[in-house]
Amino acid sequence: MENISTTTLSLILVALIVLSGFFSSSETGMMSLNRYRLKNLAKKGNKGALLTQKLLARPDRLIGLILIGNNFVNILAASIATVICVRIWGDLGIAIATLGLTIVILIFAEVTPKTLAALHPEKIAYPASFILTPLYKVCFIFVWGLNAVTNGLLKLVGVNVEHGQNDNLNSDELKIIVSDAGALIPKRHQNMLLSVLDLEKVTVEDIMIPRNEVTGVDLELPIDEVISQMRNAVHTRLPVYRDEIDNVEGFLHSRQIIKLLAYDDEDLTKELILEAITPVYFIPEGTPLNTQLLNFQRKKLRIGLVVDEYGDILGLATLEDILEEIVGEFTTDFADTSKDIQKEKDGSIIIDGSATIRDINRSLDWTLPTDGPKTLNGLILEYIEAIPQAGTGMRLSGYPMEILQVKSNMIKSVRVWPELHADQTLDIA
């Protein structure tokens, strides 16, 4: 360096600092990339994304390449800075070069470029891949040697760099990605995606119609009453049973009901009804909704009866009930149309005791606990641990409630004042 002028050395020093900033920003940019956006761009044929994806396939080699380049230019820059400062200040120049170059590298080659790369990783990483790719090929032998030593040291402590990269996401991580999508995904679509991911946590008991609310055709009744039940049916499919739902014979579709009602009343027999029914499909209790949705699809069915471990029927579940867990209620305002939830003029809400907790939460945007009883009646009884009397007041999950009617050891109706909601769990008055 004795024959090189100070001006030339200064220009070389500036170039080395720029190179150091390039390596620093490349490292941060590469490591800060959204891997799923990178995969998407690579599938679309983006050249920068394709090169970057290849480099990131072995992050140990990429880091080795960047550090080799960064350390080389930093050491060379330190040597040149020392020569320049010694020429100007003599022996004092060594200390000045050390302090001055440390500050310059921190500001212009570390903090500033790394911050920029962290904020805009794609703008840094993709262009850098066009330089790092050929540089990797030139320096392959040095990178390979460095990685051989470092990977050997890591294996001594039980770390295998070959299997360290894992881009798989679990359902909770997917939920965070969907929730953080913001305006990129409409709010309604976000809710639907989150509902799909939650299906595995919800069982058929959470969405079924309880057995005491199941309506059907009782063949033990006189034929004229059976005909009346079919004429007054409001559902597409009706269970046909004898005396009680546990003695179910099958399901009767509305299309078959129309054909049967075309007969004269005196010609319609119970035998004809039995010939028109379809077999019963039973669903074991505890079946997750995602599993049951696939079962319905596989068996080409839309309805089934939920049974417990003893074979007793607990309720009825339909494909529509599962779909409503994903897309929401098919009515415009469930709270206004549901017979179980009625808004009063004074601001209070009267809720049927048999209303399910999930329907209440979804309809009124509440947060009643869903990990225990399935209905409001069951939730209140669990907390009180006794059969209450009409007029009993309480605060359940922060909502002031008054029990209006109790019949047959069941809470039939409850009045709630949502505007007085407080952030409490339970305070029985």
Salt bridges, closest charged atoms under 4 A:
ASP60 OD2 - ARG58 NH2 2.68
GLU110 OE1 - LYS114 NZ 3.14
GLU122 OE2 - ARG37 NE 2.40
GLU162 OE2 - ARG58 NH1 3.40
ASP167 OD2 - LYS39 NZ 3.76
ASP172 OD1 - LYS175 NZ 3.92
ASP172 OD1 - LYS201 NZ 3.50
ASP198 OD1 - LYS175 NZ 2.53
ASP206 OD1 - LYS374 NZ 2.73
GLU220 OE2 - ARG242 NH1 3.63
ASP246 OD2 - ARG211 NH1 3.10
GLU249 OE2 - ARG242 NE 3.08
ASP265 OD1 - ARG231 NH2 3.06
GLU320 OE2 - ARG302 NH2 2.46
GLU325 OE1 - ARG358 NH2 2.43
GLU325 OE2 - ARG362 NH1 2.79
GLU329 OE2 - ARG362 NH2 2.95
ASP340 OD1 - LYS339 NZ 3.26
ASP346 OD2 - ARG415 NH1 3.92
ASP359 OD1 - ARG362 NH2 2.55
